[in-house]
Amino acid sequence: MIAKQSIGTSFLGALNYNLKKMYSQAPSLRAELLDTNFVSLRQDLIKRELSILRDLNPRLKRNTYHTSLNFATGETISNQKMLEIAQEYMGKMGFDNNAYFIFRHHDSSHPHCHILCLRNRFDGTVVSDSNNFKRSEEIVRELEKKHGLTIVEDSLKAKLKAPNKDELEMVIRTGNASQRMLMQEKVTQELKCSANLADLIQNLEKKGIHLLFNQASTGRVSGITYLSKDFKAKGQALGNQFKWSNIEKSINYEQARDCQEISAANHRTKSIFGGSTGTEQKSDPLSIDPTERDHPKNPLSEQESRRNGNELTPNLAATTAGIGIDQTQHPTVDQESTHDANDTSTLLSHTSDALAGLGELLGNLSPSGNLARDRKKKKNLDEGLSR
């Protein structure tokens, strides 16, 4: 049995997905409602219940838990048995006091059901999602043994990464395997028939699959990536048997002996894919010529770097000539400073003259507004002082 989980924000969206399955035009594909603790299937009443439960914990946004329990093709599971397993699974995952729906679907070749729960409990607490995938897998293994179901290998031990839903749908729709499935098949074949690492590299390259090793300066390899014209993936994405830690144990490999072969394979891969982009390039755009790291192309000479002010260096002039940069000569910093000093002196001289003229003008003004009388008083005052 395989459990596929998701946690989202729209309980009604997930519910409507399942309800539509119940009204499929093909009777053989119609879903069945196995159990629920909602009082009605009327949308308005469901919304009212959801609103009440959400108010118990309004800050919780991702409040919808949706999982499918998928049984092996060919297993005969009655509705009652499926409901019993689904309820046990819910309880062990912590959904023992929550609003829920359980549907059985008939739209695939294997028996399966969908469990839809609200993470808010009726007492206001929330079901934790911590380590939910690990906990789910442990519970599924337990239920397989208890109910005599087909045992599925633990995902951590599985050699091949199982195809996802999109890949399976593509196979059904087109009859063609996905790029990842094709790569898994090709690499699996070569792992079985290659005598050593050099043979594996050579055989895969003949099939259009190039390897990029994560190789340290010491020669130690810690990872591997597989690249083809239309697809690339790290070892873990293909499955456990494709990880470097497992390849080095399953094939004749010696670090000292194969170090050069790995470096050469990396060079070929980078020359084709250039930074692992999956697009063919003649050279690696990420590589840097060691001779250019400390000595860039067309450096300014020492003599040119000492020039300043009045003219551009020949290289810079040639560079800017074609892009419309103004090359008009401008005064140097020292020349501008001299001009600024002269302008300041002239401005101060003019200001002094203006102030003197203003003082003379103010001196001739009459305090009382009668200039003739004021002058006579001033004349009498001066004559009295002179006596």
C-alpha positions as CSV (number, residue, x, y, z in Angstrom):
1,M,0.0,0.0,0.0
2,I,1.2,3.5,-0.9
3,A,0.0,6.7,0.8
4,K,0.2,10.0,-1.1
5,Q,-0.3,13.0,1.1
6,S,-0.9,16.7,0.5
7,I,-1.6,19.6,2.8
8,G,-3.4,22.6,1.4
9,T,-5.7,25.6,2.1
10,S,-8.9,24.7,0.3
11,F,-11.0,22.1,1.9
12,L,-14.0,22.8,-0.3
13,G,-11.8,22.5,-3.4
14,A,-10.6,19.1,-2.4
15,L,-14.1,18.1,-1.5
16,N,-15.6,19.2,-4.8
17,Y,-13.0,17.1,-6.6
18,N,-14.2,14.0,-4.8
19,L,-17.9,14.9,-5.1
20,K,-17.6,15.3,-8.9
21,K,-16.2,11.7,-9.0
22,M,-19.5,10.6,-7.4
23,Y,-21.5,11.9,-10.3
24,S,-19.4,10.6,-13.2
25,Q,-21.4,9.8,-16.3
26,A,-19.8,6.3,-16.5
27,P,-21.4,4.2,-13.7
28,S,-18.2,2.0,-13.4
29,L,-16.1,5.1,-12.6
30,R,-18.4,6.7,-10.0
31,A,-16.8,7.3,-6.6
32,E,-18.5,6.1,-3.4
33,L,-18.7,7.9,-0.1
34,L,-17.6,5.4,2.5
35,D,-17.9,7.6,5.6
36,T,-18.2,11.2,6.9
37,N,-19.1,12.9,10.2
38,F,-20.5,16.0,8.5
39,V,-24.2,16.4,9.1
40,S,-25.1,16.9,5.4
41,L,-23.7,17.1,1.9
42,R,-25.4,20.4,1.2
43,Q,-22.8,23.0,0.4
44,D,-24.3,25.7,2.6
45,L,-24.3,23.4,5.7
46,I,-20.8,22.2,5.0
47,K,-19.6,25.8,4.7
48,R,-21.3,26.6,8.0
49,E,-19.6,23.7,9.8
50,L,-16.2,24.6,8.3
51,S,-16.7,28.2,9.4
52,I,-17.4,27.2,13.0
53,L,-14.3,24.9,13.1
54,R,-12.0,27.5,11.5
55,D,-13.0,30.0,14.1
56,L,-11.5,27.7,16.7
57,N,-8.1,28.4,15.2
58,P,-8.4,31.3,12.7
59,R,-4.6,31.7,12.3
60,L,-4.2,28.2,10.7
61,K,-4.1,28.7,6.9
62,R,-3.0,25.2,5.7
63,N,-5.9,23.5,7.3
64,T,-6.7,20.7,4.7
65,Y,-5.2,17.2,4.8
66,H,-5.8,15.1,1.7
67,T,-4.3,11.7,1.2
68,S,-5.0,8.7,-1.0
69,L,-4.3,5.1,0.1
70,N,-3.4,3.0,-2.9
71,F,-3.5,-0.8,-2.8
72,A,-1.7,-3.2,-5.2
73,T,-3.2,-4.0,-8.5
74,G,-5.2,-7.2,-8.2
75,E,-5.8,-7.0,-4.5
76,T,-9.5,-7.5,-3.6
77,I,-10.5,-5.0,-1.0
78,S,-14.2,-4.7,0.1
79,N,-15.6,-1.4,1.1
80,Q,-15.8,-2.4,4.7
81,K,-12.2,-3.5,4.7
82,M,-11.0,-0.3,3.0
83,L,-13.0,1.8,5.5
84,E,-11.5,0.0,8.4
85,I,-7.9,0.5,7.1
86,A,-8.6,4.2,6.3
87,Q,-9.9,4.9,9.8
88,E,-6.9,3.1,11.4
89,Y,-4.6,5.2,9.2
90,M,-6.4,8.4,10.2
91,G,-6.3,7.6,13.9
92,K,-2.5,6.8,13.8
93,M,-1.8,10.0,11.9
94,G,-3.6,12.0,14.7
95,F,-7.0,12.6,13.1
96,D,-9.0,11.1,15.9
97,N,-11.2,14.1,16.6
98,N,-11.6,15.9,13.3
99,A,-14.1,16.5,10.6
100,Y,-13.5,14.1,7.6
101,F,-14.7,12.4,4.4
102,I,-13.6,9.1,3.1
103,F,-14.3,8.3,-0.6
104,R,-13.5,5.2,-2.7
105,H,-12.6,5.8,-6.3
106,H,-12.9,3.5,-9.2
107,D,-11.0,5.5,-11.9
108,S,-7.8,3.4,-12.0
109,S,-6.6,-0.1,-12.3
110,H,-5.8,-0.4,-8.6
111,P,-8.1,-0.1,-5.6
112,H,-7.7,3.2,-3.7
113,C,-9.5,5.6,-1.4
114,H,-9.2,9.3,-0.6
115,I,-9.2,10.7,2.9
116,L,-10.1,14.3,3.4
117,C,-9.7,15.8,6.9
118,L,-9.7,19.2,8.5
119,R,-6.6,19.7,10.6
120,N,-8.5,21.6,13.3
121,R,-9.7,19.3,16.0
122,F,-13.1,19.8,17.6
123,D,-11.4,20.9,20.8
124,G,-9.5,23.7,19.0
125,T,-6.1,22.0,18.7
126,V,-4.4,21.2,15.5
127,V,-3.0,18.0,14.1
128,S,0.8,18.4,13.6
129,D,2.4,17.9,10.2
130,S,5.8,17.3,11.6
131,N,7.6,14.3,10.0
132,N,4.2,13.4,8.4
133,F,5.8,11.5,5.5
134,K,8.1,9.4,7.7
135,R,5.2,8.7,10.1
136,S,2.9,7.8,7.2
137,E,5.3,5.3,5.8
138,E,5.8,3.6,9.1
139,I,2.0,3.4,9.6
140,V,1.5,1.9,6.1
141,R,4.1,-0.8,6.7
142,E,2.3,-1.7,10.0
143,L,-1.1,-1.8,8.3
144,E,0.2,-4.0,5.5
145,K,1.3,-6.6,8.0
146,K,-1.8,-6.4,10.1
147,H,-4.2,-6.8,7.2
148,G,-2.2,-9.1,5.0
149,L,-1.7,-6.6,2.2
150,T,0.9,-6.7,-0.5
151,I,4.2,-5.5,1.1
152,V,5.7,-2.5,-0.7
153,E,9.4,-1.9,-0.3
154,D,10.3,1.1,1.9
155,S,11.0,4.2,-0.3
156,L,14.4,4.6,1.3
157,K,15.4,1.1,0.2
158,A,13.8,1.1,-3.2
159,K,16.3,0.8,-6.0
160,L,14.2,2.7,-8.5
161,K,12.4,6.0,-8.0
162,A,8.8,5.2,-8.7
163,P,7.1,7.1,-11.6
164,N,5.0,10.1,-10.4
165,K,1.4,10.7,-11.4
166,D,2.2,12.9,-14.4
167,E,4.6,10.2,-15.8
168,L,2.0,7.5,-15.4
169,E,-0.7,9.6,-17.1
170,M,1.7,10.3,-20.0
171,V,2.4,6.6,-20.4
172,I,-1.3,5.9,-20.5
173,R,-2.1,8.8,-22.8
174,T,0.8,8.3,-25.3
175,G,2.2,4.8,-24.7
176,N,5.7,6.3,-24.3
177,A,7.9,6.1,-21.3
178,S,9.1,9.4,-19.7
179,Q,12.7,10.6,-20.2
180,R,13.5,9.6,-16.6
181,M,12.1,6.1,-17.0
182,L,14.2,5.7,-20.2
183,M,17.3,6.8,-18.4
184,Q,16.7,4.5,-15.5
185,E,16.4,1.6,-17.9
186,K,19.6,2.4,-19.8
187,V,21.7,3.0,-16.8
188,T,20.4,-0.2,-15.1
189,Q,21.4,-2.3,-18.1
190,E,24.9,-0.8,-18.2
191,L,25.4,-1.2,-14.4
192,K,24.8,-4.9,-14.9
193,C,27.2,-5.5,-17.8
194,S,30.0,-3.0,-17.2
195,A,33.2,-4.6,-15.8
196,N,34.5,-1.4,-14.2
197,L,33.9,2.4,-14.0
198,A,35.7,3.1,-17.3
199,D,33.5,0.7,-19.1
200,L,30.4,2.2,-17.5
201,I,31.3,5.7,-18.6
202,Q,32.1,4.5,-22.2
203,N,29.0,2.4,-22.6
204,L,26.7,5.1,-21.3
205,E,28.2,7.7,-23.6
206,K,27.5,5.4,-26.5
207,K,23.9,5.5,-25.5
208,G,23.9,9.3,-25.2
209,I,24.1,9.5,-21.5
210,H,27.0,11.5,-20.1
211,L,28.2,11.6,-16.5
212,L,29.2,14.5,-14.3
213,F,31.0,13.5,-11.2
214,N,31.3,15.8,-8.1
215,Q,35.0,15.3,-7.8
216,A,37.2,17.1,-5.2
217,S,40.8,18.2,-5.9
218,T,42.0,15.1,-4.0
219,G,40.2,12.9,-6.5
220,R,37.4,11.8,-4.1
221,V,33.9,11.6,-5.6
222,S,30.9,12.5,-3.6
223,G,28.1,12.6,-6.1
224,I,27.0,11.9,-9.7
225,T,24.7,13.5,-12.3
226,Y,23.3,11.9,-15.4
227,L,22.8,14.1,-18.5
228,S,21.3,13.4,-21.9
229,K,20.1,15.6,-24.8
230,D,16.6,16.1,-23.3
231,F,17.0,15.2,-19.6
232,K,19.3,15.5,-16.6
233,A,19.0,14.1,-13.1
234,K,21.1,13.5,-10.0
235,G,21.5,10.0,-8.9
236,Q,19.1,10.2,-6.0
237,A,16.3,11.5,-8.4
238,L,16.6,8.2,-10.3
239,G,16.7,5.9,-7.3
240,N,19.0,4.6,-4.7
241,Q,21.0,2.3,-7.0
242,F,22.0,5.3,-9.1
243,K,23.5,7.2,-6.2
244,W,27.3,7.3,-6.2
245,S,27.6,5.8,-2.7
246,N,25.9,2.7,-4.1
247,I,27.6,2.7,-7.5
248,E,31.1,2.6,-6.1
249,K,30.1,-0.5,-4.1
250,S,28.5,-2.3,-6.9
251,I,31.2,-1.8,-9.6
252,N,34.9,-2.2,-9.9
253,Y,36.2,1.2,-8.8
254,E,39.5,2.4,-7.4
255,Q,40.0,6.1,-6.7
256,A,43.7,6.3,-7.6
257,R,43.2,4.3,-10.8
258,D,40.0,5.9,-12.0
259,C,40.7,9.5,-11.0
260,Q,42.0,10.5,-14.5
261,E,39.1,8.7,-16.2
262,I,36.6,10.6,-14.1
263,S,38.3,14.0,-14.8
264,A,38.3,13.2,-18.5
265,A,34.6,12.3,-18.4
266,N,33.8,15.5,-16.6
267,H,35.6,17.5,-19.2
268,R,33.7,15.8,-22.1
269,T,30.4,16.4,-20.3
270,K,31.1,20.1,-19.7
271,S,32.3,20.6,-23.3
272,I,28.9,19.3,-24.5
273,F,26.4,20.6,-22.0
274,G,28.3,23.7,-20.7
275,G,27.4,24.1,-17.0
276,S,24.9,21.2,-17.1
277,T,22.2,23.3,-18.8
278,G,21.1,20.5,-21.1
279,T,21.8,22.6,-24.2
280,E,24.7,21.7,-26.4
281,Q,27.6,24.2,-26.4
282,K,31.1,23.9,-27.8
283,S,32.8,25.2,-24.8
284,D,32.1,25.6,-21.1
285,P,31.0,29.2,-20.5
286,L,31.7,28.8,-16.8
287,S,35.3,27.8,-17.3
288,I,38.1,30.4,-17.0
289,D,41.4,30.2,-18.7
290,P,43.9,30.1,-15.8
291,T,46.2,32.5,-17.7
292,E,43.4,35.1,-17.7
293,R,42.6,35.1,-14.0
294,D,45.5,37.3,-13.0
295,H,46.1,38.9,-16.4
296,P,42.9,40.0,-18.1
297,K,42.8,40.7,-21.8
298,N,43.9,44.2,-23.1
299,P,45.0,45.6,-19.8
300,L,45.9,49.3,-19.6
301,S,49.6,49.9,-19.7
302,E,51.3,51.6,-16.8
303,Q,52.0,54.7,-19.0
304,E,48.3,54.9,-20.1
305,S,47.1,54.5,-16.5
306,R,49.1,57.6,-15.5
307,R,47.4,59.8,-18.0
308,N,44.6,62.1,-16.7
309,G,42.4,65.0,-17.5
310,N,42.7,66.3,-21.0
311,E,42.6,63.2,-23.1
312,L,41.3,59.7,-23.1
313,T,43.7,56.8,-23.3
314,P,43.9,55.3,-26.8
315,N,42.1,52.0,-25.7
316,L,39.4,53.9,-23.9
317,A,38.9,56.3,-26.8
318,A,38.5,53.4,-29.2
319,T,36.0,51.8,-26.9
320,T,33.8,54.8,-26.3
321,A,33.9,56.1,-29.9
322,G,31.3,53.6,-31.1
323,I,28.8,54.1,-28.2
324,G,28.1,57.8,-28.3
325,I,30.1,58.8,-25.2
326,D,30.9,62.6,-25.1
327,Q,34.7,62.9,-25.7
328,T,34.8,66.7,-25.5
329,Q,37.9,67.9,-23.5
330,H,37.1,69.2,-20.1
331,P,39.4,71.1,-17.7
332,T,41.3,69.1,-15.1
333,V,40.6,69.3,-11.4
334,D,43.6,71.7,-10.8
335,Q,42.4,74.0,-13.6
336,E,38.9,74.0,-12.2
337,S,40.2,74.9,-8.7
338,T,42.1,77.9,-10.1
339,H,39.0,79.2,-11.9
340,D,36.9,78.7,-8.8
341,A,39.4,80.8,-6.7
342,N,39.4,83.7,-9.2
343,D,35.6,83.7,-9.5
344,T,35.4,83.8,-5.7
345,S,37.8,86.8,-5.4
346,T,35.9,88.8,-8.0
347,L,32.6,88.0,-6.3
348,L,33.9,89.2,-2.9
349,S,35.2,92.5,-4.5
350,H,31.8,93.2,-6.1
351,T,30.1,92.5,-2.8
352,S,32.3,94.9,-0.9
353,D,31.6,97.7,-3.4
354,A,27.9,97.0,-3.2
355,L,27.9,97.2,0.6
356,A,29.8,100.5,0.6
357,G,27.3,102.0,-1.8
358,L,24.5,100.7,0.4
359,G,26.0,102.4,3.5
360,E,26.4,105.7,1.7
361,L,22.8,105.5,0.6
362,L,21.5,104.7,4.1
363,G,23.6,107.6,5.5
364,N,21.8,110.1,3.3
365,L,18.4,109.0,4.4
366,S,16.3,111.3,6.8
367,P,15.3,109.8,10.1
368,S,12.3,112.1,10.5
369,G,11.3,112.1,6.8
370,N,12.1,115.9,6.5
371,L,15.5,116.1,4.9
372,A,15.9,120.0,5.0
373,R,15.1,120.2,8.7
374,D,17.3,117.3,9.6
375,R,20.2,118.9,7.7
376,K,19.7,122.2,9.6
377,K,19.7,120.4,13.0
378,K,22.9,118.6,12.0
379,K,24.6,121.8,10.9
380,N,23.7,123.6,14.2
381,L,24.9,120.6,16.2
382,D,28.2,120.6,14.3
383,E,28.7,124.3,14.9
384,G,28.0,123.9,18.6
385,L,30.5,121.2,18.9
386,S,33.1,123.2,17.1
387,R,32.8,126.1,19.6
